[in-house]
Amino acid sequence: MTPQDPLCLGRVVGDVLHPFTRSVSLRVEYSNKLVVNGGGFKPSAVVRRPRVEIGGADMRTFYTLVMVDPDVPSPSNPTLREYLHWLVADIPATTTVDFALSVIHSFQGKNCCAMKALDPLRGFIALVFALFQQLGRNTVFPPTFRHHFNTGDFAQQYNLGSPVAALYFNCQREGGSGGRRFM
């Protein structure tokens, strides 16, 4: 991972994740709009769960998807860092968008923490998706809290190791501007 990587420039690596090497593809879409690192969405566009596609070579390999906001309640005062918006475990590798929909939307993957809607009036929100490879099925369980969630500690608790993929995007109130910018 180079210093020019969007995850480094957007301070996702450092604030939420340690440096890692991508080894699995992760594709996330909201209303047919692809999430790209540093991209922007309005809260109204991310009300529903996203479509998720996970690569990999073997459906016997399982992953955990974590979605966090590292800047709660605000980027200038992240006293509740991190806030867990969504957690899904036991997602099999090699999922296509359609299969991911059946896995995540019908909760055949273990929906450990239901997706928490964004506050459309809050202003700027950064959201991070981190994908971890599990040691096996049924080895990851939901945390007891959403505020002060720590992605690194969670990964360590369940022996998930470093992420295998990650994405982040910015979300701001409908008429707002701002966000994590590339430096």
C-alpha positions as a LaTeX table, in Angstrom:
\begin{tabular}{lrrr}
\hline
Residue & $x$ (\AA) & $y$ (\AA) & $z$ (\AA) \\
\hline
Met1 & 0.00 & 0.00 & 0.00 \\
Thr2 & 1.57 & 3.26 & $-1.11$ \\
Pro3 & 1.13 & 6.70 & 0.48 \\
Gln4 & $-0.77$ & 7.70 & $-2.69$ \\
Asp5 & $-3.40$ & 5.00 & $-2.16$ \\
Pro6 & $-6.84$ & 6.65 & $-1.68$ \\
Leu7 & $-7.28$ & 4.80 & 1.62 \\
Cys8 & $-4.06$ & 6.40 & 2.89 \\
Leu9 & $-4.84$ & 9.83 & 1.46 \\
Gly10 & $-8.31$ & 9.74 & 3.01 \\
Arg11 & $-6.77$ & 8.71 & 6.37 \\
Val12 & $-8.77$ & 5.48 & 6.50 \\
Val13 & $-5.44$ & 3.71 & 6.88 \\
Gly14 & $-4.27$ & 5.20 & 10.14 \\
Asp15 & $-7.63$ & 6.24 & 11.60 \\
Val16 & $-9.50$ & 2.93 & 11.13 \\
Leu17 & $-7.23$ & 0.33 & 9.53 \\
His18 & $-3.56$ & $-0.58$ & 9.61 \\
Pro19 & $-1.76$ & $-0.86$ & 6.26 \\
Phe20 & $-2.72$ & $-4.03$ & 4.43 \\
Thr21 & $-2.44$ & $-5.76$ & 1.09 \\
Arg22 & $-5.62$ & $-6.17$ & $-0.97$ \\
Ser23 & $-6.12$ & $-9.81$ & $-1.83$ \\
Val24 & $-9.86$ & $-10.03$ & $-2.59$ \\
Ser25 & $-12.06$ & $-7.85$ & $-4.77$ \\
Leu26 & $-14.82$ & $-5.89$ & $-3.03$ \\
Arg27 & $-17.51$ & $-4.09$ & $-5.02$ \\
Val28 & $-20.24$ & $-2.04$ & $-3.32$ \\
Glu29 & $-23.14$ & $-0.28$ & $-5.07$ \\
Tyr30 & $-25.94$ & 1.98 & $-3.89$ \\
Ser31 & $-28.81$ & 2.28 & $-6.39$ \\
Asn32 & $-26.54$ & 1.05 & $-9.19$ \\
Lys33 & $-23.87$ & 3.68 & $-8.37$ \\
Leu34 & $-20.48$ & 2.15 & $-7.66$ \\
Val35 & $-18.68$ & 3.13 & $-4.45$ \\
Val36 & $-15.17$ & 4.35 & $-5.22$ \\
Asn37 & $-12.66$ & 5.40 & $-2.60$ \\
Gly38 & $-13.28$ & 9.03 & $-1.69$ \\
Gly39 & $-16.48$ & 9.23 & $-3.74$ \\
Gly40 & $-19.56$ & 11.06 & $-2.52$ \\
Phe41 & $-23.19$ & 10.19 & $-1.88$ \\
Lys42 & $-26.15$ & 12.03 & $-0.38$ \\
Pro43 & $-27.90$ & 10.41 & 2.62 \\
Ser44 & $-31.01$ & 9.78 & 0.53 \\
Ala45 & $-28.92$ & 7.58 & $-1.80$ \\
Val46 & $-27.67$ & 5.30 & 0.98 \\
Val47 & $-30.87$ & 4.64 & 2.92 \\
Arg48 & $-31.03$ & 0.97 & 1.90 \\
Arg49 & $-28.41$ & $-1.70$ & 2.28 \\
Pro50 & $-25.93$ & $-1.70$ & $-0.59$ \\
Arg51 & $-25.36$ & $-4.42$ & $-3.13$ \\
Val52 & $-22.10$ & $-6.17$ & $-2.37$ \\
Glu53 & $-19.85$ & $-8.37$ & $-4.50$ \\
Ile54 & $-16.97$ & $-10.27$ & $-2.95$ \\
Gly55 & $-14.26$ & $-12.06$ & $-4.89$ \\
Gly56 & $-12.24$ & $-15.04$ & $-3.81$ \\
Ala57 & $-11.61$ & $-18.47$ & $-5.20$ \\
Asp58 & $-13.45$ & $-20.84$ & $-2.87$ \\
Met59 & $-17.01$ & $-20.70$ & $-1.54$ \\
Arg60 & $-15.77$ & $-22.54$ & 1.56 \\
Thr61 & $-13.93$ & $-19.35$ & 2.52 \\
Phe62 & $-16.01$ & $-16.92$ & 4.57 \\
Tyr63 & $-15.72$ & $-13.19$ & 5.12 \\
Thr64 & $-16.92$ & $-10.55$ & 7.56 \\
Leu65 & $-17.97$ & $-7.14$ & 6.25 \\
Val66 & $-17.78$ & $-4.22$ & 8.66 \\
Met67 & $-19.21$ & $-0.75$ & 7.89 \\
Val68 & $-18.13$ & 2.02 & 10.28 \\
Asp69 & $-18.21$ & 5.79 & 10.60 \\
Pro70 & $-14.81$ & 6.86 & 11.98 \\
Asp71 & $-15.88$ & 10.48 & 12.67 \\
Val72 & $-18.77$ & 10.32 & 15.13 \\
Pro73 & $-20.21$ & 12.77 & 16.07 \\
Ser74 & $-18.17$ & 14.97 & 13.66 \\
Pro75 & $-14.81$ & 14.94 & 11.86 \\
Ser76 & $-13.55$ & 17.77 & 14.08 \\
Asn77 & $-14.70$ & 16.03 & 17.28 \\
Pro78 & $-14.72$ & 12.23 & 16.81 \\
Thr79 & $-15.30$ & 11.45 & 20.49 \\
Leu80 & $-17.43$ & 8.36 & 19.75 \\
Arg81 & $-15.01$ & 6.97 & 17.15 \\
Glu82 & $-15.86$ & 4.49 & 15.58 \\
Tyr83 & $-19.61$ & 3.94 & 15.12 \\
Leu84 & $-20.63$ & 0.53 & 13.77 \\
His85 & $-23.33$ & 0.92 & 11.11 \\
Trp86 & $-23.42$ & $-2.66$ & 9.82 \\
Leu87 & $-21.79$ & $-6.02$ & 10.38 \\
Val88 & $-22.33$ & $-9.16$ & 8.31 \\
Ala89 & $-20.39$ & $-12.39$ & 8.90 \\
Asp90 & $-20.21$ & $-15.76$ & 7.16 \\
Ile91 & $-20.34$ & $-14.31$ & 3.64 \\
Pro92 & $-19.02$ & $-16.95$ & 1.21 \\
Ala93 & $-16.30$ & $-16.05$ & $-1.28$ \\
Thr94 & $-16.95$ & $-15.79$ & $-5.01$ \\
Thr95 & $-20.26$ & $-14.02$ & $-4.57$ \\
Thr96 & $-21.67$ & $-12.17$ & $-7.53$ \\
Val97 & $-23.80$ & $-9.08$ & $-7.08$ \\
Asp98 & $-26.94$ & $-11.21$ & $-7.38$ \\
Phe99 & $-25.68$ & $-13.85$ & $-4.96$ \\
Ala100 & $-24.48$ & $-11.18$ & $-2.55$ \\
Leu101 & $-27.99$ & $-9.76$ & $-2.59$ \\
Ser102 & $-29.43$ & $-13.12$ & $-1.59$ \\
Val103 & $-26.76$ & $-13.64$ & 1.05 \\
Ile104 & $-26.85$ & $-10.21$ & 2.63 \\
His105 & $-30.42$ & $-9.12$ & 1.97 \\
Ser106 & $-32.04$ & $-12.38$ & 3.07 \\
Phe107 & $-29.48$ & $-12.75$ & 5.86 \\
Gln108 & $-28.18$ & $-16.15$ & 4.81 \\
Gly109 & $-24.93$ & $-14.51$ & 5.75 \\
Lys110 & $-25.11$ & $-13.80$ & 9.47 \\
Asn111 & $-26.41$ & $-10.22$ & 9.82 \\
Cys112 & $-24.74$ & $-9.56$ & 13.16 \\
Cys113 & $-25.74$ & $-5.89$ & 13.38 \\
Ala114 & $-28.62$ & $-4.65$ & 11.26 \\
Met115 & $-27.79$ & $-1.69$ & 9.06 \\
Lys116 & $-28.25$ & 1.57 & 10.97 \\
Ala117 & $-29.67$ & 4.41 & 8.89 \\
Leu118 & $-27.70$ & 7.64 & 8.53 \\
Asp119 & $-28.87$ & 10.89 & 10.07 \\
Pro120 & $-29.60$ & 13.07 & 7.00 \\
Leu121 & $-29.18$ & 16.27 & 9.04 \\
Arg122 & $-25.85$ & 15.41 & 10.62 \\
Gly123 & $-23.66$ & 16.97 & 7.96 \\
Phe124 & $-20.52$ & 15.24 & 6.78 \\
Ile125 & $-20.20$ & 11.48 & 7.29 \\
Ala126 & $-17.38$ & 9.21 & 6.14 \\
Leu127 & $-18.22$ & 5.52 & 5.87 \\
Val128 & $-15.68$ & 2.72 & 5.66 \\
Phe129 & $-16.27$ & $-0.83$ & 4.46 \\
Ala130 & $-13.64$ & $-3.31$ & 5.64 \\
Leu131 & $-13.64$ & $-6.94$ & 4.55 \\
Phe132 & $-11.91$ & $-9.61$ & 6.62 \\
Gln133 & $-11.36$ & $-13.29$ & 5.94 \\
Gln134 & $-12.68$ & $-15.50$ & 8.73 \\
Leu135 & $-10.92$ & $-18.58$ & 10.11 \\
Gly136 & $-14.11$ & $-20.55$ & 9.49 \\
Arg137 & $-17.88$ & $-20.33$ & 9.52 \\
Asn138 & $-19.65$ & $-19.28$ & 12.73 \\
Thr139 & $-16.49$ & $-17.80$ & 14.24 \\
Val140 & $-17.57$ & $-14.14$ & 14.39 \\
Phe141 & $-20.28$ & $-12.78$ & 16.68 \\
Pro142 & $-21.93$ & $-9.39$ & 17.14 \\
Pro143 & $-20.49$ & $-6.83$ & 19.53 \\
Thr144 & $-22.60$ & $-5.54$ & 22.40 \\
Phe145 & $-22.30$ & $-1.90$ & 21.33 \\
Arg146 & $-22.09$ & 0.33 & 18.25 \\
His147 & $-20.46$ & 3.47 & 19.71 \\
His148 & $-16.72$ & 3.30 & 20.37 \\
Phe149 & $-16.47$ & 0.24 & 18.15 \\
Asn150 & $-12.88$ & $-0.42$ & 17.12 \\
Thr151 & $-12.38$ & $-2.28$ & 13.85 \\
Gly152 & $-8.81$ & $-3.31$ & 14.72 \\
Asp153 & $-9.76$ & $-4.62$ & 18.15 \\
Phe154 & $-12.73$ & $-6.48$ & 16.67 \\
Ala155 & $-10.49$ & $-8.10$ & 14.04 \\
Gln156 & $-8.00$ & $-9.10$ & 16.73 \\
Gln157 & $-10.72$ & $-10.53$ & 19.00 \\
Tyr158 & $-11.90$ & $-12.90$ & 16.25 \\
Asn159 & $-8.47$ & $-13.62$ & 14.74 \\
Leu160 & $-9.44$ & $-11.97$ & 11.46 \\
Gly161 & $-6.01$ & $-10.51$ & 10.78 \\
Ser162 & $-5.60$ & $-7.60$ & 8.41 \\
Pro163 & $-8.39$ & $-6.62$ & 6.02 \\
Val164 & $-8.36$ & $-8.27$ & 2.60 \\
Ala165 & $-10.20$ & $-5.32$ & 1.02 \\
Ala166 & $-11.61$ & $-1.93$ & 1.99 \\
Leu167 & $-13.54$ & 0.98 & 0.50 \\
Tyr168 & $-14.70$ & 4.32 & 1.83 \\
Phe169 & $-16.98$ & 7.10 & 0.71 \\
Asn170 & $-18.16$ & 10.45 & 1.97 \\
Cys171 & $-21.74$ & 11.31 & 2.66 \\
Gln172 & $-23.03$ & 14.80 & 3.41 \\
Arg173 & $-26.41$ & 16.36 & 4.02 \\
Glu174 & $-28.42$ & 16.97 & 0.88 \\
Gly175 & $-27.32$ & 20.62 & 0.52 \\
Gly176 & $-23.91$ & 20.30 & 2.17 \\
Ser177 & $-20.32$ & 20.08 & 1.09 \\
Gly178 & $-17.07$ & 18.86 & 2.60 \\
Gly179 & $-15.61$ & 15.51 & 3.48 \\
Arg180 & $-12.38$ & 13.58 & 3.79 \\
Arg181 & $-10.32$ & 14.92 & 0.95 \\
Phe182 & $-7.17$ & 13.68 & $-0.68$ \\
Met183 & $-4.25$ & 15.77 & 0.53 \\
\hline
\end{tabular}
